[in-house]
Amino acid sequence: MTEPFDIVIVGGGVGGCAAAIAASDLGLRVALTEETYWLGGQLTSQATPPDEHRWVEAFGRTRRYRAFRDKLRAYYRENYPLTQEARDNPTLNPGGGTVSRLCIEPRAAVSVIEQMMAYSRSRGGLHVFLRRKPLGASIEGDHVESVRVLNLDTGTVEIISGTYFLDATELGDLLQMAHVEYVSGSESRDETGELHASPICNSNNVQALTWCMAAGYDRDGEHVIDKPAMYDFWKGYYPEMPNAPWSGPLLSWTYTNPFTLEPTQRSLFGPPDWQSLFGYRQIVDGSIYSSFNKPHDVTVLNWPQNDYFLANVIDVQEDIAQKALSEARDLTLSLFYWLQTEAPRPDGGQGYPGLYPRGDIVGTKDGLAMAPYYRESRRIRAVRTIKEEHVGAQMLSDAGLSSSANFPDSVGTGYYRIDLHPTVGGDNYIDIESKPFQIPLGALVPVRVQNLLPACKNIGTTHVTNGCYRLHPVEWNIGEAAGLTAAFSLLKGVTPYEILEKKELFEELAALLDNQGIERAWPAGF
């Protein structure tokens, strides 16, 4: 395509964007590829508002992630007709959803990401290639030489070469293409020693994926869509989970409580708490807009009722993967149709026909997100594997410890519960407490390949610990740390493995990370 890049990042999701911003800010020549029309992954093309920990406004995130959040609020204040009260609110939550303190429309996140890349792109340091699907990689020994991508608009195959490569794809696709050692699915308890690991190893046992959908609500409208092809199947579908049975039919207000595994009753509307499914991932709150131009409220359907766990799409034939993705789309449309037509209402009636697809919000015609939301990907076999004993509250307590493992090679921090959704293998939720944790560099370094780093949820975790290392601010930190580590390696003429082996090199990298605003440890008491 062009002369070789310093760093080639495959995948323009949260981690890929963070890596590209960080590395190009240091003056490296960076290529970033993305399969969809939008940069941002979970935040944008997958339409999942950020899941964040409760301290995110103050600490436990990188300086660039803080800037991203600040710029989002500024974007709304500058471009949306908000009330003065909303405009003056320092912790403005534009969507009003309860999943996060900052629920936003995907387009807003796209715009802010592009703002953060603007300087590097205008100076020729960062090159973004949208609508590029990775096809393969050229390798020489323990090094990746180039990647092949399909230009989805022209149908041509392009070759992008570089010195370092970052896999920021949603399923760890580059790991497989570059013959990087990896695992997928669930490890066995004998292998990892984890309290909540599966009894047996099963590479097919991945968490549910979800094809999200944006839905507005017009209280007096009639917007019923055509009946989806698989509606009768999904309406009669009862998930089979032998170890901890599901609560009943999937399309129901009753589902399994992730914490207790007992049946839990919810509703579409209600107070702004967990009882309101609409309010949980709401991304447009009409009440904060000026009276002359109030939009309808909008939510994102990313609920237990549209988790798809009938089939795995990792390392299967393409026709099998495409069939699964088609079924996942149909499940979400079937949930939407059920909500419109048959969902029981508190007044004794059925259905909310005023719900309507908001394709304009997510950049599609039917309201479904551009891309599926994957909770679990391939994971590198890393120099260090993060296990439940390092972060899980119960295992730490059993060992007489009150905080997570202190990794001497920390390159960041994060926090989220160990949150595993139902799996293809029939496991119900595993949703257990974790402790605020660190991100060790060793989990980003493959056991063999010298010039490739993971940059999202494909780091060296287990099936269990993936459940707390997979969300937005953690993925951002992983990507940013990967980008800075690759840049440091290039500038110093060393490999990430050498940085781990030599204390003085890691101390230099740590100084760079500190200078760049990476919080490598939690405040005292965490």
ZAMARGU-4260 file (C-alpha; in steps of 0.2 Angstrom, whole numbers, plus 5000, padded with zeros to 4 digits):
<rodrens>
0) 5000/5000/5000 | 5013/5012/5005 | 5030/5012/5013 | 5031/5002/5030 | 5023/5010/5045
5) 5031/5010/5062 | 5015/5002/5070 | 5001/4994/5062 | 4985/4992/5072 | 4972/4980/5066
10) 4955/4984/5073 | 4948/5002/5077 | 4938/4998/5093 | 4941/5006/5110 | 4958/4998/5112
15) 4964/5001/5095 | 4959/5019/5095 | 4968/5022/5112 | 4983/5014/5105 | 4983/5024/5089
20) 4981/5040/5098 | 4995/5037/5111 | 5008/5030/5098 | 5005/5044/5085 | 5006/5057/5099
25) 5024/5051/5102 | 5028/5055/5083 | 5027/5037/5077 | 5019/5033/5060 | 5004/5023/5063
30) 4991/5014/5052 | 4974/5010/5060 | 4962/4998/5051 | 4943/4996/5055 | 4931/4985/5047
35) 4915/4996/5049 | 4911/5014/5045 | 4915/5020/5062 | 4930/5020/5074 | 4926/5016/5092
40) 4920/4998/5093 | 4910/4995/5109 | 4906/5014/5111 | 4900/5016/5093 | 4898/5002/5080
45) 4892/4990/5093 | 4881/5003/5102 | 4886/4999/5120 | 4886/5014/5132 | 4902/5013/5143
50) 4902/5001/5158 | 4913/5010/5171 | 4917/5009/5189 | 4911/5020/5202 | 4927/5030/5204
55) 4930/5034/5186 | 4926/5053/5188 | 4941/5054/5200 | 4954/5041/5196 | 4956/5023/5190
60) 4957/5028/5172 | 4971/5036/5160 | 4973/5054/5157 | 4967/5052/5139 | 4952/5042/5144
65) 4948/5056/5156 | 4950/5068/5142 | 4939/5058/5131 | 4925/5059/5144 | 4927/5078/5146
70) 4927/5080/5128 | 4911/5070/5126 | 4902/5082/5139 | 4909/5097/5130 | 4903/5090/5113
75) 4885/5089/5120 | 4886/5107/5128 | 4892/5114/5112 | 4881/5105/5099 | 4865/5100/5107
80) 4851/5111/5113 | 4852/5107/5131 | 4843/5116/5146 | 4854/5128/5156 | 4853/5116/5171
85) 4859/5101/5160 | 4873/5113/5153 | 4879/5118/5170 | 4879/5101/5177 | 4898/5096/5179
90) 4894/5077/5178 | 4881/5078/5164 | 4875/5061/5159 | 4867/5065/5142 | 4858/5049/5140
95) 4852/5047/5158 | 4856/5029/5158 | 4860/5020/5174 | 4873/5008/5167 | 4886/5023/5167
100) 4888/5041/5173 | 4891/5045/5155 | 4878/5037/5143 | 4880/5044/5125 | 4875/5042/5107
105) 4887/5032/5096 | 4889/5047/5084 | 4895/5058/5098 | 4909/5046/5103 | 4914/5044/5085
110) 4916/5063/5084 | 4926/5065/5099 | 4938/5050/5094 | 4940/5059/5078 | 4944/5075/5087
115) 4957/5067/5097 | 4965/5060/5082 | 4964/5076/5072 | 4981/5083/5074 | 4991/5067/5071
120) 4980/5063/5055 | 4983/5081/5049 | 5002/5079/5051 | 5002/5063/5042 | 5007/5053/5057
125) 4991/5043/5059 | 4983/5034/5044 | 4965/5027/5046 | 4959/5014/5034 | 4940/5011/5037
130) 4930/4997/5029 | 4946/4985/5029 | 4943/4967/5034 | 4959/4958/5039 | 4962/4942/5029
135) 4979/4936/5034 | 4997/4940/5039 | 5014/4937/5032 | 5026/4930/5045 | 5045/4927/5046
140) 5050/4916/5060 | 5044/4925/5076 | 5040/4941/5067 | 5025/4948/5058 | 5030/4956/5042
145) 5013/4963/5035 | 4994/4960/5035 | 4982/4958/5021 | 4966/4967/5022 | 4951/4967/5010
150) 4944/4984/5005 | 4926/4981/5007 | 4921/4996/4996 | 4933/4992/4981 | 4935/4973/4983
155) 4954/4974/4982 | 4966/4966/4993 | 4979/4978/5001 | 4995/4974/5010 | 5000/4985/5025
160) 5018/4982/5032 | 5026/4988/5048 | 5038/4985/5062 | 5026/4982/5076 | 5008/4975/5075
165) 4994/4977/5087 | 4979/4966/5087 | 4964/4976/5092 | 4951/4965/5083 | 4935/4960/5093
170) 4939/4942/5092 | 4958/4942/5091 | 4958/4938/5073 | 4976/4943/5070 | 4982/4931/5083
175) 4975/4917/5073 | 4982/4924/5056 | 4999/4927/5063 | 5000/4910/5071 | 5002/4918/5088
180) 4999/4905/5102 | 4982/4908/5110 | 4967/4900/5119 | 4949/4903/5118 | 4934/4897/5128
185) 4935/4890/5145 | 4950/4883/5154 | 4948/4868/5166 | 4949/4870/5185 | 4964/4858/5185
190) 4973/4870/5173 | 4971/4886/5181 | 4967/4882/5199 | 4952/4895/5199 | 4938/4893/5210
195) 4925/4897/5197 | 4933/4889/5182 | 4924/4875/5172 | 4927/4857/5177 | 4933/4853/5160
200) 4942/4863/5146 | 4931/4868/5132 | 4937/4880/5118 | 4919/4881/5112 | 4913/4888/5128
205) 4912/4907/5125 | 4901/4920/5132 | 4885/4926/5123 | 4887/4939/5110 | 4874/4952/5108
210) 4868/4961/5093 | 4862/4978/5101 | 4848/4989/5094 | 4843/5007/5097 | 4825/5010/5101
215) 4816/5026/5103 | 4799/5028/5112 | 4785/5038/5104 | 4771/5036/5118 | 4757/5039/5106
220) 4764/5031/5090 | 4761/5015/5081 | 4778/5008/5074 | 4776/4989/5074 | 4789/4981/5062
225) 4786/4966/5052 | 4787/4949/5061 | 4805/4943/5061 | 4808/4926/5052 | 4813/4917/5068
230) 4800/4925/5080 | 4790/4909/5084 | 4806/4900/5088 | 4813/4913/5099 | 4796/4916/5108
235) 4796/4897/5112 | 4814/4896/5117 | 4819/4890/5134 | 4838/4891/5137 | 4845/4874/5143
240) 4857/4877/5157 | 4860/4861/5167 | 4871/4867/5181 | 4860/4882/5185 | 4843/4882/5175
245) 4836/4898/5167 | 4821/4906/5174 | 4809/4902/5159 | 4807/4908/5141 | 4820/4919/5135
250) 4807/4932/5129 | 4800/4937/5146 | 4801/4950/5159 | 4808/4936/5171 | 4826/4932/5169
255) 4840/4925/5179 | 4848/4936/5192 | 4867/4937/5188 | 4872/4937/5206 | 4860/4925/5214
260) 4854/4914/5199 | 4837/4916/5206 | 4822/4922/5194 | 4821/4941/5194 | 4806/4951/5188
265) 4809/4967/5178 | 4799/4980/5168 | 4802/4991/5153 | 4798/5007/5161 | 4799/5012/5179
270) 4810/5022/5192 | 4828/5025/5186 | 4835/5009/5193 | 4837/4991/5188 | 4818/4989/5188
275) 4818/4999/5171 | 4826/4990/5157 | 4823/5005/5146 | 4832/5016/5158 | 4847/5005/5161
280) 4856/5008/5144 | 4846/5024/5139 | 4857/5035/5128 | 4844/5050/5124 | 4835/5059/5138
285) 4823/5070/5131 | 4820/5079/5148 | 4837/5088/5147 | 4833/5097/5130 | 4825/5114/5128
290) 4806/5113/5127 | 4805/5118/5109 | 4815/5104/5103 | 4813/5089/5114 | 4818/5072/5106
295) 4810/5055/5111 | 4820/5045/5124 | 4831/5031/5116 | 4838/5016/5124 | 4849/5002/5118
300) 4843/4984/5119 | 4858/4975/5127 | 4848/4964/5140 | 4848/4946/5145 | 4834/4943/5133
305) 4844/4946/5118 | 4860/4937/5123 | 4864/4925/5110 | 4872/4909/5116 | 4867/4895/5103
310) 4883/4895/5094 | 4901/4900/5095 | 4909/4910/5080 | 4928/4908/5085 | 4938/4896/5074
315) 4923/4889/5065 | 4919/4888/5046 | 4913/4905/5039 | 4895/4898/5035 | 4893/4893/5053
320) 4899/4910/5060 | 4887/4919/5048 | 4872/4908/5052 | 4875/4912/5071 | 4877/4931/5068
325) 4861/4930/5057 | 4852/4921/5072 | 4859/4934/5084 | 4852/4948/5074 | 4835/4939/5072
330) 4834/4937/5091 | 4836/4955/5094 | 4823/4959/5081 | 4812/4946/5089 | 4814/4954/5106
335) 4809/4971/5099 | 4794/4964/5090 | 4789/4955/5106 | 4791/4972/5116 | 4780/4980/5103
340) 4766/4967/5102 | 4765/4955/5116 | 4775/4961/5131 | 4764/4961/5146 | 4761/4979/5153
345) 4757/4984/5171 | 4740/4990/5165 | 4735/4973/5159 | 4738/4976/5141 | 4751/4969/5129
350) 4764/4978/5119 | 4772/4995/5117 | 4769/4999/5099 | 4776/5016/5102 | 4794/5009/5102
355) 4802/5011/5085 | 4820/5008/5078 | 4832/5022/5078 | 4844/5017/5064 | 4849/5035/5063
360) 4857/5034/5080 | 4867/5019/5075 | 4871/5022/5057 | 4860/5008/5050 | 4843/5006/5042
365) 4835/4994/5054 | 4841/5001/5071 | 4853/4986/5074 | 4871/4991/5078 | 4883/4990/5064
370) 4893/4976/5072 | 4889/4963/5086 | 4895/4965/5103 | 4907/4951/5108 | 4911/4949/5126
375) 4925/4936/5123 | 4939/4934/5111 | 4954/4923/5108 | 4967/4927/5121 | 4986/4926/5119
380) 4996/4914/5128 | 5006/4927/5138 | 5022/4928/5148 | 5010/4931/5163 | 4992/4925/5164
385) 4980/4934/5175 | 4970/4922/5185 | 4955/4923/5198 | 4968/4921/5212 | 4975/4938/5207
390) 4958/4948/5206 | 4944/4938/5213 | 4938/4944/5230 | 4934/4926/5237 | 4950/4918/5232
395) 4960/4933/5238 | 4950/4932/5255 | 4953/4914/5256 | 4972/4917/5254 | 4971/4930/5268
400) 4973/4945/5256 | 4962/4961/5255 | 4967/4968/5239 | 4972/4962/5221 | 4989/4956/5216
405) 5002/4970/5216 | 5011/4967/5199 | 5028/4975/5198 | 5026/4976/5179 | 5010/4986/5180
410) 5005/4996/5165 | 4988/5002/5171 | 4973/4999/5182 | 4955/4994/5180 | 4940/4988/5189
415) 4924/4978/5185 | 4916/4964/5193 | 4920/4947/5186 | 4905/4947/5175 | 4902/4931/5164
420) 4886/4930/5154 | 4878/4914/5149 | 4889/4903/5138 | 4888/4892/5122 | 4892/4878/5133
425) 4877/4880/5144 | 4884/4889/5159 | 4873/4902/5167 | 4880/4919/5174 | 4895/4920/5184
430) 4895/4937/5192 | 4906/4939/5207 | 4915/4952/5216 | 4933/4957/5211 | 4945/4969/5218
435) 4952/4985/5209 | 4966/4978/5199 | 4982/4981/5189 | 4986/4977/5171 | 5003/4968/5170
440) 5014/4971/5155 | 5017/4952/5155 | 4999/4949/5151 | 5002/4959/5135 | 5018/4950/5129
445) 5016/4934/5119 | 5027/4919/5124 | 5035/4918/5107 | 5031/4931/5094 | 5042/4947/5096
450) 5033/4961/5087 | 5015/4959/5090 | 5005/4965/5106 | 4986/4962/5110 | 4977/4979/5112
455) 4960/4975/5119 | 4952/4960/5128 | 4963/4948/5120 | 4977/4949/5133 | 4983/4935/5144
460) 4968/4932/5155 | 4958/4917/5158 | 4940/4914/5153 | 4935/4919/5171 | 4946/4935/5173
465) 4941/4940/5155 | 4925/4945/5164 | 4933/4960/5172 | 4946/4965/5160 | 4934/4967/5145
470) 4925/4983/5148 | 4927/5001/5140 | 4940/5010/5152 | 4950/4994/5155 | 4951/4991/5136
475) 4956/5009/5133 | 4970/5007/5146 | 4976/4991/5138 | 4976/4999/5121 | 4985/5014/5126
480) 4998/5004/5136 | 5001/4993/5121 | 5003/5008/5109 | 5015/5016/5121 | 5025/5000/5124
485) 5026/4997/5105 | 5032/5015/5103 | 5045/5014/5117 | 5051/4997/5110 | 5054/5005/5093
490) 5062/5021/5099 | 5074/5011/5111 | 5077/4996/5098 | 5072/4983/5111 | 5057/4970/5112
495) 5043/4970/5124 | 5050/4954/5131 | 5067/4962/5134 | 5058/4976/5144 | 5050/4963/5155
500) 5067/4955/5158 | 5078/4970/5161 | 5073/4981/5176 | 5081/4996/5170 | 5071/4995/5153
505) 5054/4993/5162 | 5058/5008/5174 | 5061/5018/5158 | 5044/5012/5151 | 5036/5015/5167
510) 5042/5033/5168 | 5035/5036/5150 | 5018/5029/5155 | 5018/5040/5171 | 5022/5055/5160
515) 5008/5050/5148 | 4995/5050/5162 | 4994/5031/5164 | 4989/5027/5182 | 4999/5011/5186
520) 4992/5009/5204 | 4977/5012/5214 | 4977/5025/5228 | 4982/5018/5245 | 4968/5008/5253
525) 4962/4999/5237
</rodrens>
